[in-house]
Amino acid sequence: MHGLGLGGVLYLSLILVTVITLPILWRPRWVARVTRFVADRAVPLALRAGGVKVEARGVERARELAATRGYMVIANHASNLDPLALMKVLGRTDLAFVAKAETLRRPLLGRLLRTIGWIGVERESPVSFKRFQEVVTARKKAGWVPDLVVFPEGTRSVDGTLQPFRMGAFLLAARCRLPILPIVIRGTSPLHRRNAFACYPGVVRVDVLPPIEPPRLSAAELVAQVGEMQKRAEELFRGVGDLNQVDGDLPELEPSSATA
């Protein structure tokens, strides 16, 4: 029943947005406003319908960066609950998720995701990375404060176990001069596994860790330093332990009142 509630809310919201925006598809800004208006209400409702409670700490770190420089979130990914938990914790449904390019090519969903700022990147494509940097630079010049989200494992984990990080996210952060904001998500895989319909009630824990500053180096030195940044971030996530368990504190974090 919880899976039906979670999926029902999300799919009905998608249908609602589709019906409302069909007459105004030629006005992307209006489409984005409608999509965000519906998403602001659908995300917490979907989590509630799925019986999922989200607890968070360290959210003030994201708020501080969002008010000044922006950030690139990196988070572990094992469930469709992960993006919902991030939106809920950060209080934003307009986060610019960096997704596989093929996701944004889908006729309907892709169009909606593009209007709310999602960015498609071809895996392992230097040309795609360059275009990504150009998109971010152009948006920043227009006054956008970056709020990017990347799942550096590249794809969802089957059992919640952390997979090796790919260098692409860290190279993008370095080239775009964005601080990396590590966010550890625990407990989503047991509640809603990859490619499964069922959703079980329970608690998800989200910890926002201190930011990692990108290196400011020449192009020749950048790759080696980005590799070190990738290694540091992956070790940070692996040090958490079992990502399927919400128990256990992270010593470098202080309690926050952000709960959902």
Number of C-alpha atoms within 10 A of each C-alpha: 12 20 20 15 18 24 19 15 22 18 13 12 19 18 12 14 20 18 10 13 20 11 10 11 16 10 11 16 13 14 23 21 15 18 24 19 14 16 21 16 13 21 22 20 16 25 25 18 20 26 20 24 16 25 21 23 21 21 21 14 14 23 14 12 19 15 9 10 14 22 26 28 26 21 24 27 29 29 23 16 24 23 19 18 25 22 17 21 23 17 13 16 21 21 19 21 21 19 20 15 15 11 15 19 14 12 9 12 13 16 17 24 22 17 20 21 16 20 21 23 22 14 13 11 10 12 11 15 20 13 13 19 16 13 12 18 15 12 13 14 9 9 8 13 17 21 20 23 25 21 21 24 20 19 13 22 17 15 14 22 17 19 18 13 19 17 19 21 23 28 21 19 21 22 18 18 18 24 21 26 24 25 23 21 29 27 24 30 26 20 22 22 21 18 10 11 12 16 25 16 17 15 18 25 23 26 23 22 21 16 18 16 15 21 20 12 13 8 9 8 11 16 17 11 18 23 16 14 21 21 16 13 21 20 12 14 18 16 10 14 13 16 24 19 18 17 13 10 11 12 6 8 13 11 11 13 11 16 14 15
